[in-house]
Amino acid sequence: MLLRRGKLYYCRLFVPLELREIIGRAELKKSLRTSDRKEAKAAAAALVHKAETAFVRMRMGMLTERELETIAGQLIADFTGAIAEHRGQRKSIYDFVSSGKIPHGIDINFGGFDLMDNTLTYIKSADAVQALSESYNGHVKSLEAELQTGLFSDSTRMLARRLKAENDLKIDVPSLEWFNENEDAWFTPPPADFGRLCETVVSALIDSFSVGEELALAKRDTALQQRVTARIEAARIRPKLSDLWAAYCKFKQVKGKWSEKTAQKNQDTFDEAVKILGDVELTDYSQNMALDYLNALEKNGNSAATRTGKVETLSSLFKFALKSPESTDRWKVRGNPFTEMQVLDTTPVDQKKIPYTADDIHGLLSGLLKVRKLVEPHRFWVPLIALYSGMRQNEICQLRCDDIEIDGVPVFQIRHNPALRQTVKRKESRTCPVHPMLMRLGFLGYVAEQRKQKQDRLFSTLTYTIGKGWCGKVRNWFNETFQEKHVADTTSKSFHSFRKNFIDWFKQSGAYRNANDRSVVQSMIGHDGDDSVTSVHYEQKYPVATQARMLRKLDYKIKPELIEALVKKSY
């Protein structure tokens, strides 16, 4: 959540939707009073933790109308549904006791319990029905008195405490004395939210007993019954975004669709979306919320491509929910609020990632003379391999010794093998010969030494991290330290600029003599061909020898004295 304004960094945190009315702001922003990115990261982490802790505490003190309506509807449904089931099956009222499923609000000690049995089983006498009606009516009047006086009965208090625990409500509970009729605290008001819960319980029981009385008197489809039915329907538990996400992740896992890195990246996207939008019911998400999400991502510094990628992740989530009539019924969604939310990349050309200049390359290679080649060989070889192969950062860092094959022409085997934590963007393995400059600098000798030491990985100094893959160490070191020291102007430049250099050199130098030449270069960088049936199933890959002939043309015109210094570097 870092934002740079001038020389100083700021921390920006978006307030969850459900808390914005309370806080009165859509976002929180605070100066970190430093121009150093590392210091800013540490300071921001502390602020974010503090803010999120505050958000949790605020939520713990909230009892929403939705929660109260859900509890009331479930209470009514539990009461009326259980009685309707017993009546339909002509069971005895005492089956409630033997089954251990006595509905909330029914007290086996209250006077109407035996009368209820007379209305549920066999032929009912008029006197029994009238007696039950009077019992129900008396219970309703007693409950109405509780609402009027604010003095709740023992059964109401105990039921409210039970519902608080069952629904894991984050509200304060009165002291134990408040639940004891013999204590003075019995007559004191409970905490505000617990009092609202008690009122909800009483109101729900009034409706339950009132409907019970109507049904006992054979009254059907009354206004009260319609209202109660609507309350029950509205209170049905509706899935939230997190419920859909859990099912979606499980589906992707079972189908083997996501690598560990992809799964972590998507999880980070989801977690960020929940922080911005809140984890609310699926039916509450709208296109306006999707637009708010995009605006929040833009304010947080996400590029157009990143925003599009993140919104497409959420869009695919709703597509999953809408995949079939059965899933639509399960998730209760009517449409996809994140559809057609792709962002047009309007970034000026001069602000996009660009290749390094000749001076930049000279500065970076000169900087390699200062790295500890033996202790941290990845710092020496990974930038060089990128410059002379166009490979992506993680593709280089994930290489194994067996991926360097020497059969006439030394070649990189860039493999997509998730089982070994090797992934390629298009999930398609490819080859790229080892450039003669890398061989001159001693790369094959390094490979041989790794094999001699029986190392499986080409860069055994690197470790795998979910979300960052194998390149975490290289990425942080290169972008935040190495490049800053050895490139005069780092605007729009990063490690990915090496790939830009590789691709752009062939275009600018006139190396393409026919249409085929460009395709040969594309085959080395993983852009070859198209997705047509002909390309995927019938066309053969270019032979390594053909790639090598094209690759040998690549010459950055590095000063000979710098090359010699790199060749001689042995420590």
C-alpha positions, 0 to 999 in steps of 0.5 A: 500500500505504498504511495510515493509523493515527491521524495516521501513515501505514504501508506494508503489503506482502503477502509472496508465498505461496511466500516466506511460509514462509521469511520467517515472515510473511504481510505486512510493515508499517512506520511511515512516521513522517509524516502527510503523504500525499505524503511517505508515498507517496514513502517507501512507494515506496522501501520497496516497491522495497526489499522487492520487490528482496529477494523477487527475491533470495530467489527466485533462491536457491530451487530448489524440489522442483517444479523438480527434479521437472520437470527429472527428468521432462523428462530421462527423457521426452527419453531414453525418448521419443527411443529409443521414436521411433527404435525405432518408425521403425526408424531407426539410432542414428546418426540421433541424431547426424545430426539433432543431437538426441541425448537428454540422458544419451546419450553417443556415446562410451560403450561401449553406443552401438553396442550400442543400434543393434543393438536399434533396427534390424531383427531383433535377435540374443539376444547383441546384446540381452544385451550391451546389457542388460549395458551399460545395467546397468553404466551404472546401477551407475556412476551409483549409485556417483556418488550413494553417493560424491557424486563426480559424473562429468564428464558429470553435471557438464556435463549439470547445467550445461547444464540449469541454463542451459536452465531459467534456474535462479537458482542458484549454479554452481561455479567452472570448476576444479570442472569440471576433473578435473585441478584440486583443486577437482574433489573439493570439494562444489558449492554446495548447490542445484547439488549437488541438481541433479546428484543429480536428473540422476543419479537421472533417468538411473538410471531412464532406463537401467533402463527402457531395459534392461527394454524391450530385454529385452522387459519391458512395463508393469513397476512401474518403467515405471509409476513413470517414466510417472507422473514424466513426466506430473507433470513436464509443463509446466503453464501459470501464471496469467501464461500465461493472462493473456497469452492473455486480454489478446490475446483482448480486444485482438483483439476490441477489448473493452478501451480503453487505460484498462480494459486498464491498470486490469485489468493493475494488478489482475493485477499486484497479485494476483500480488504477493499470491498468486504466479504459480503453476500454474493448478491450484494456485489454490483457493477458499481462496486466493481468500478469502486474496486478498479478505482481503488486499484488505480489509486494504489498504483496498479498498472492498467494490465495489473488492474485488468488481471485482478478484475479478471480473476474476480470475473472468473470467480462469478463465471464459475458460479454461473457455470450451470443452473445447479451452481447458479441455484447454489450461489444465488447469483444472477449475473457477473458484476465484474464482466467487461471491466478490462482496463485500456492501457493508456500508459504513455509509451515513454512510461512503459518498460524499455530496454537498457541503453548501451551505457546502462548495459556497460554499467550493469556488466561493470557492476558484475565485477563487484559481486561475489561470484563464488558465494552468490553465483546467481548474482553473476550469471542470472543477469548475463543469461537474461541479456543473452537469451531473453529468458524471464527472471523465474525461467532462469532461476528455476533451471536445473543442471539437467536443463543445460544439454550439450549435444553438439550445440549447448542449449537451455531446456526451458521446461514447464514441469509444475511437479518440479516447480518449473513453470513457463508463462504459456505452459509450453516448454521451449529451447534456446541455445547458449550464446557464445558470449556465455560460453566465453565467460565460463558458463559451461564450466560453472555448469560442470562444477555444479554437476561435479558437486552433484547439485540438482539445481543450477543455482543451489543458492536460491530457494523457492517461495510461494508467490515469488517462485525461485527468483525472490532473492534475485528480484529484490537484490536487482531491482532495489539495489543493483540496478539503482547503483549501476544505471543512471536513469532507472525510469521504466527499467527493471530486470525485464528490460533485459528481455526487451533488449534481446528482442529489440536488438534483432529488430533494430539491427536488421537481423531479419532477412526473411519472415522466417527469421523473426519466427526463429527468435520468437521460438527462443523467447516463447512467443512462437506461432499462434494457437491455431490447430495447425500451429499446435498440433502439426508444425514442428519446432525449429531445430536448435541448430537453426536457433543457434545460427540466428542467436550468433548474430546477437552482439551488444558491442561490449568493450573488449577490456570489460569482457576480459575482466569478466572472463578473468573474474574468479571470486 
